[in-house]
Amino acid sequence: MRPLHHRTATLGAAAGLLTAAVLLPVPSAAAATVEDSVFAGYDVVAAPGSPPRLYPLHVSGARAAKVVVSAGVNPMTDPEGTGGGFPKGYVVRGNGCERPAAYPGVFVCDGLTNDQPDVVVPADAADATLHWGFAVLPAGGDLTAAVKEARGAGSLPASGRHGTGRITVKSRAHALLNTVGFDVPAVPEGGTARQQLRVHANDAGRLTLRFDNAEGQLLADASPLRFGKFTTGPGAACETNGKELPDSVPNLVCELPEGDHVIGYELTSAKGRYAQKLQAHTRYDIYDRAVWDTSDVKQVSAPFTAQGRTVLPFHGLHARDAAGKLWEYSGTRKAAAPLRPAQAVGTGWQTYSAVTSLSPYTQGQFTSNGVGPSAATRGLGDVVARDKDGVLWYYDRRTGRGADTYAKRVRVGAGWNAYDRITGAGDLDGDKLADLVARDKAGVLWLYPGTGSQTTGSRFKARVRIGGGWQAYDRLAGGADLTGDGRADLLARDTAGVLWLYPGTGKAAAPFGKRVRVGGGWAGYDQLVVTGDLTDDGKADFVARDRSGVLWLHSGTNAPRTRIGGGWNGYNLLF
């Protein structure tokens, strides 16, 4: 396999750019003089918006005192310089070279420096071919003779003292004639699938292949797919880079001649992995002189599936410390260690006398910009917080973390000091929007159905009376389905330490069915949070903190508790 040709964007190296002038005999270093200097022209393919230069490469010998460059739209075969200069819209820059007024399109450059004229191709340029020639001007030499030599260099015998170059401008429309078709069948769990690219190379160029996760899906810590066993047709030269995917490293890079090509490869999956949808991303670059990230032709396949276990959303937990700093614990989907290390979300939360998530903090769908669908309609753990003046504030949850966790708060309204308990309840009325319950000081529990609004402060509908007698409970926790019937339920602990389950009905008029006794002995806990599924078994869990600061995981109402860890008494609120 031949090595890949490096398509330079700076033309600062001679590799791949020299013409036949490179093949001239090179003088020995000991005998190098100005008269022995060897220069070479070169041809480039330039993109719209790029600035190809108009200056020969110094191959060997001493540098000349001066180099004359002539540029124009005609080949450099006319010593009189017909067609000198560039079309309208092309910006020619001397970059330190002189531009004699008597010679249109001519530059006189100091051969001892890096003065190099260039021309900026218009961003909307059509296909065009531009030409330039050069000639060495010795110290004390005749400028007129050197100009004629540069203008006619294309008709003179090959020499390292003069030569030509060509700039082939290929428009964006031209670049888009290079296309890629994708055959991307699903990859079976623990098996191998063969995929292929069908490339129509209208121009010779470089193809790059990589993979990324498709948008709008839940992601888990899946074992990577293996990339290998690629095949190509005649004339293609390919190398593999990344052997796993998805990754930021391209998996395959190919130099392709003009024509149609089929490039095949295998993707191999491990057993027991999570399912995910991926897409193949290609870039095709036909330019030697390009504009980064805007000149390549980018194409993306339809999503394909790497088969495996269904990805269930992970859930997590929030905690507020005594200084008012809010911390986020993302879930791991592992029962033995269900929470990742804490990450700071924000400060100033000590100003609130009540804070609750409307539904469990839940993983959002993957999006490249980190902001997913509406939290109110996706159950991503929107938060409400009541300040000390009784004003309730609404925080829309985003899918990002840290400073991007919540959008700017929205004022819901005043008067919420009438309630001594405010608890997120999940979707109690069956409309797929998160709701809120609040207990007044007379022991009456009220339902505030969510509206799903993201643009105004009207985040809840008019309250609905659930019933009286709720002063018997000192802890309320809800937001998720604990019974497996698809409806949000509520946990309530009475003052005797007995825990009760109120199954959801899905009806706003009577959102809870008859309570069910879970068991006694719950007085030893001072925090109780329904978290959603922490153990990846498809069932909602809840956590409870005992008075020594140990946090316990309860996988369902009848399962034995599991110790998460100590030190949680550093927080004055969990939700």
Disulfide bonds with the S-S distance in Angstrom:
Cys97-Cys109 2.12
Cys238-Cys254 2.03
